[in-house]
Amino acid sequence: MQIPDKTIDHSTLRRLVDAGANVGAEVVGAAGGWGVVINYGRASQTLAATRGKPRMFRQFETLAGYLKDLGITEYRVNAAEFDAGAGATNPTDKRSATASERMKRAHQAAAYDTWFREQVQAAIDDPQPSVDDEEVRKQFAAKRAALVKRAGAAKKGAH
C-alpha cells in the first residue's frame, strides 16, 4: 500500500470526528509497529506525530484503544508489511508505557485547551448584554431563598 505524503495531526482528526465527518481509517503494518491512514472524502492522510512524521504504535492494542477513544471503531487492517520482529523491545520496559501515558495526557490537555478557547471566544462574541456581578448575585440569592422555602414547605408537608 502506498502511504500518503500528506499528514493529519491528532487535533485535526479529533475535530473531524467530533464534527461528524465520515472518517475512515486503515491500520497499516510496518517494521516494528502500526501506522494509520485516515480517509475522509477524497483525502487520505497519514496520522502524524508531533513533528509531522508518521505516528507509529508498537502495540496494535494501543492503536485500537486510541482509535476507539476517538470514536473510530471500524477500520481496515493491512498487515502485508508488518514485521513483528523488527524493533522488538523488552516487554518489561516501562518507558514506552510512560511515554504513551504522557502523550495521552498531552492530547487531552490540547483538546481541553481548544475547547476552553472556543468557549471563551463564544462568550466574547455573544451579542447579549453583560450582566453585572452584583445583579447576578442578587438573582441567585433570590432563587436560593425560594428553593429553601419550597424545601421547608415540602418537608413540613411530608410529616
C-alpha positions as YAML, in Angstrom:
chain: A
units: angstrom
residues:
- id: 1
  name: MET
  ca: [0.00, 0.00, 0.00]
- id: 2
  name: GLN
  ca: [1.19, 3.50, -0.82]
- id: 3
  name: ILE
  ca: [1.38, 5.66, 2.34]
- id: 4
  name: PRO
  ca: [0.12, 9.22, 1.67]
- id: 5
  name: ASP
  ca: [2.72, 12.01, 1.89]
- id: 6
  name: LYS
  ca: [0.23, 14.39, 3.49]
- id: 7
  name: THR
  ca: [-0.29, 14.09, 7.23]
- id: 8
  name: ILE
  ca: [-3.06, 14.88, 9.68]
- id: 9
  name: ASP
  ca: [-2.45, 15.67, 13.33]
- id: 10
  name: HIS
  ca: [-4.45, 14.45, 16.32]
- id: 11
  name: SER
  ca: [-6.32, 17.70, 16.95]
- id: 12
  name: THR
  ca: [-7.46, 18.00, 13.32]
- id: 13
  name: LEU
  ca: [-8.58, 14.37, 13.33]
- id: 14
  name: ARG
  ca: [-10.43, 14.96, 16.63]
- id: 15
  name: ARG
  ca: [-12.25, 17.97, 15.14]
- id: 16
  name: LEU
  ca: [-13.28, 15.97, 12.06]
- id: 17
  name: VAL
  ca: [-14.66, 13.11, 14.16]
- id: 18
  name: ASP
  ca: [-16.41, 15.49, 16.57]
- id: 19
  name: ALA
  ca: [-17.97, 17.34, 13.62]
- id: 20
  name: GLY
  ca: [-19.50, 14.06, 12.44]
- id: 21
  name: ALA
  ca: [-17.39, 13.78, 9.29]
- id: 22
  name: ASN
  ca: [-17.41, 10.38, 7.62]
- id: 23
  name: VAL
  ca: [-13.89, 9.37, 8.70]
- id: 24
  name: GLY
  ca: [-12.44, 6.01, 7.76]
- id: 25
  name: ALA
  ca: [-9.17, 4.51, 8.89]
- id: 26
  name: GLU
  ca: [-6.79, 1.91, 7.59]
- id: 27
  name: VAL
  ca: [-4.26, 0.47, 10.01]
- id: 28
  name: VAL
  ca: [-1.04, -0.28, 8.16]
- id: 29
  name: GLY
  ca: [1.62, -2.64, 9.46]
- id: 30
  name: ALA
  ca: [5.28, -1.71, 9.12]
- id: 31
  name: ALA
  ca: [8.59, -2.83, 10.55]
- id: 32
  name: GLY
  ca: [8.07, -2.91, 14.31]
- id: 33
  name: GLY
  ca: [4.72, -1.21, 14.51]
- id: 34
  name: TRP
  ca: [1.49, 0.12, 13.10]
- id: 35
  name: GLY
  ca: [0.57, 3.37, 11.39]
- id: 36
  name: VAL
  ca: [-2.80, 4.83, 10.46]
- id: 37
  name: VAL
  ca: [-4.07, 6.27, 7.20]
- id: 38
  name: ILE
  ca: [-7.13, 8.47, 7.69]
- id: 39
  name: ASN
  ca: [-9.62, 8.70, 4.83]
- id: 40
  name: TYR
  ca: [-12.32, 11.33, 4.60]
- id: 41
  name: GLY
  ca: [-13.95, 12.47, 1.42]
- id: 42
  name: ARG
  ca: [-11.35, 12.06, -1.29]
- id: 43
  name: ALA
  ca: [-8.47, 12.82, 1.06]
- id: 44
  name: SER
  ca: [-6.10, 10.24, 2.52]
- id: 45
  name: GLN
  ca: [-3.63, 11.39, 5.13]
- id: 46
  name: THR
  ca: [-1.22, 9.65, 7.45]
- id: 47
  name: LEU
  ca: [-1.71, 10.25, 11.18]
- id: 48
  name: ALA
  ca: [1.28, 12.30, 12.26]
- id: 49
  name: ALA
  ca: [3.28, 12.57, 15.44]
- id: 50
  name: THR
  ca: [4.28, 15.96, 16.85]
- id: 51
  name: ARG
  ca: [6.89, 16.85, 14.22]
- id: 52
  name: GLY
  ca: [4.88, 15.74, 11.19]
- id: 53
  name: LYS
  ca: [6.45, 12.30, 10.89]
- id: 54
  name: PRO
  ca: [4.04, 9.34, 10.71]
- id: 55
  name: ARG
  ca: [2.90, 8.28, 14.14]
- id: 56
  name: MET
  ca: [3.74, 4.66, 14.87]
- id: 57
  name: PHE
  ca: [2.23, 2.42, 17.51]
- id: 58
  name: ARG
  ca: [4.31, -0.52, 18.75]
- id: 59
  name: GLN
  ca: [1.29, -2.39, 20.05]
- id: 60
  name: PHE
  ca: [-1.84, -2.98, 17.97]
- id: 61
  name: GLU
  ca: [-3.93, -2.86, 21.19]
- id: 62
  name: THR
  ca: [-2.67, 0.66, 21.92]
- id: 63
  name: LEU
  ca: [-3.64, 1.78, 18.43]
- id: 64
  name: ALA
  ca: [-7.07, 0.13, 18.69]
- id: 65
  name: GLY
  ca: [-7.66, 1.92, 22.00]
- id: 66
  name: TYR
  ca: [-6.55, 5.24, 20.51]
- id: 67
  name: LEU
  ca: [-8.96, 4.90, 17.58]
- id: 68
  name: LYS
  ca: [-11.79, 3.79, 19.87]
- id: 69
  name: ASP
  ca: [-11.22, 6.81, 22.15]
- id: 70
  name: LEU
  ca: [-11.58, 9.00, 19.06]
- id: 71
  name: GLY
  ca: [-14.84, 7.27, 18.15]
- id: 72
  name: ILE
  ca: [-13.43, 5.30, 15.21]
- id: 73
  name: THR
  ca: [-14.47, 1.72, 15.90]
- id: 74
  name: GLU
  ca: [-14.35, 0.21, 12.42]
- id: 75
  name: TYR
  ca: [-11.23, 0.18, 10.27]
- id: 76
  name: ARG
  ca: [-9.34, -1.94, 7.76]
- id: 77
  name: VAL
  ca: [-6.06, -3.63, 8.67]
- id: 78
  name: ASN
  ca: [-3.26, -4.11, 6.15]
- id: 79
  name: ALA
  ca: [-0.59, -6.36, 7.68]
- id: 80
  name: ALA
  ca: [1.29, -7.10, 4.45]
- id: 81
  name: GLU
  ca: [4.39, -5.13, 5.53]
- id: 82
  name: PHE
  ca: [4.14, -5.84, 9.26]
- id: 83
  name: ASP
  ca: [7.27, -7.35, 10.79]
- id: 84
  name: ALA
  ca: [6.79, -8.14, 14.48]
- id: 85
  name: GLY
  ca: [10.48, -8.92, 14.96]
- id: 86
  name: ALA
  ca: [11.72, -5.54, 13.75]
- id: 87
  name: GLY
  ca: [12.06, -3.02, 16.53]
- id: 88
  name: ALA
  ca: [11.18, -5.57, 19.22]
- id: 89
  name: THR
  ca: [11.62, -4.26, 22.75]
- id: 90
  name: ASN
  ca: [11.85, -5.75, 26.18]
- id: 91
  name: PRO
  ca: [8.25, -6.34, 27.39]
- id: 92
  name: THR
  ca: [9.27, -5.30, 30.91]
- id: 93
  name: ASP
  ca: [10.46, -1.90, 29.65]
- id: 94
  name: LYS
  ca: [8.13, 0.66, 31.25]
- id: 95
  name: ARG
  ca: [9.44, 3.63, 29.26]
- id: 96
  name: SER
  ca: [7.06, 3.12, 26.34]
- id: 97
  name: ALA
  ca: [4.06, 2.86, 28.69]
- id: 98
  name: THR
  ca: [5.17, 6.05, 30.42]
- id: 99
  name: ALA
  ca: [5.62, 7.81, 27.08]
- id: 100
  name: SER
  ca: [2.21, 6.59, 25.96]
- id: 101
  name: GLU
  ca: [0.56, 7.98, 29.09]
- id: 102
  name: ARG
  ca: [2.44, 11.25, 28.68]
- id: 103
  name: MET
  ca: [1.24, 11.51, 25.06]
- id: 104
  name: LYS
  ca: [-2.33, 10.68, 26.09]
- id: 105
  name: ARG
  ca: [-2.26, 13.43, 28.74]
- id: 106
  name: ALA
  ca: [-0.77, 15.88, 26.22]
- id: 107
  name: HIS
  ca: [-3.56, 15.11, 23.72]
- id: 108
  name: GLN
  ca: [-6.20, 15.50, 26.43]
- id: 109
  name: ALA
  ca: [-4.67, 18.82, 27.52]
- id: 110
  name: ALA
  ca: [-4.59, 20.06, 23.93]
- id: 111
  name: ALA
  ca: [-8.22, 19.05, 23.40]
- id: 112
  name: TYR
  ca: [-9.25, 20.79, 26.63]
- id: 113
  name: ASP
  ca: [-7.29, 23.91, 25.67]
- id: 114
  name: THR
  ca: [-9.06, 24.01, 22.29]
- id: 115
  name: TRP
  ca: [-12.47, 23.55, 23.94]
- id: 116
  name: PHE
  ca: [-11.71, 26.24, 26.55]
- id: 117
  name: ARG
  ca: [-10.56, 28.75, 23.93]
- id: 118
  name: GLU
  ca: [-13.71, 28.09, 21.89]
- id: 119
  name: GLN
  ca: [-15.88, 28.71, 24.98]
- id: 120
  name: VAL
  ca: [-14.07, 31.98, 25.74]
- id: 121
  name: GLN
  ca: [-14.39, 33.15, 22.13]
- id: 122
  name: ALA
  ca: [-18.10, 32.26, 22.11]
- id: 123
  name: ALA
  ca: [-18.60, 34.34, 25.26]
- id: 124
  name: ILE
  ca: [-16.70, 37.25, 23.72]
- id: 125
  name: ASP
  ca: [-18.74, 37.01, 20.51]
- id: 126
  name: ASP
  ca: [-22.11, 36.71, 22.35]
- id: 127
  name: PRO
  ca: [-24.21, 39.77, 21.41]
- id: 128
  name: GLN
  ca: [-26.32, 39.64, 24.59]
- id: 129
  name: PRO
  ca: [-25.57, 42.44, 27.06]
- id: 130
  name: SER
  ca: [-23.38, 41.55, 30.03]
- id: 131
  name: VAL
  ca: [-24.99, 41.29, 33.47]
- id: 132
  name: ASP
  ca: [-23.31, 42.96, 36.42]
- id: 133
  name: ASP
  ca: [-21.87, 40.57, 39.03]
- id: 134
  name: GLU
  ca: [-23.88, 42.20, 41.84]
- id: 135
  name: GLU
  ca: [-27.13, 41.75, 39.89]
- id: 136
  name: VAL
  ca: [-26.36, 38.05, 39.23]
- id: 137
  name: ARG
  ca: [-25.61, 37.51, 42.94]
- id: 138
  name: LYS
  ca: [-28.97, 39.08, 43.87]
- id: 139
  name: GLN
  ca: [-30.82, 36.90, 41.35]
- id: 140
  name: PHE
  ca: [-29.21, 33.69, 42.62]
- id: 141
  name: ALA
  ca: [-29.75, 34.68, 46.25]
- id: 142
  name: ALA
  ca: [-33.46, 35.08, 45.48]
- id: 143
  name: LYS
  ca: [-33.53, 31.69, 43.72]
- id: 144
  name: ARG
  ca: [-31.76, 30.04, 46.67]
- id: 145
  name: ALA
  ca: [-34.19, 31.59, 49.13]
- id: 146
  name: ALA
  ca: [-37.16, 30.36, 47.08]
- id: 147
  name: LEU
  ca: [-35.69, 26.84, 46.91]
- id: 148
  name: VAL
  ca: [-35.03, 26.79, 50.68]
- id: 149
  name: LYS
  ca: [-38.57, 27.99, 51.33]
- id: 150
  name: ARG
  ca: [-40.03, 25.37, 48.99]
- id: 151
  name: ALA
  ca: [-37.86, 22.61, 50.51]
- id: 152
  name: GLY
  ca: [-39.00, 23.65, 54.00]
- id: 153
  name: ALA
  ca: [-42.67, 23.56, 52.92]
- id: 154
  name: ALA
  ca: [-42.22, 20.14, 51.33]
- id: 155
  name: LYS
  ca: [-40.51, 18.84, 54.47]
- id: 156
  name: LYS
  ca: [-43.40, 20.08, 56.69]
- id: 157
  name: GLY
  ca: [-45.97, 18.53, 54.31]
- id: 158
  name: ALA
  ca: [-44.18, 15.16, 54.42]
- id: 159
  name: HIS
  ca: [-44.58, 14.85, 58.21]
...
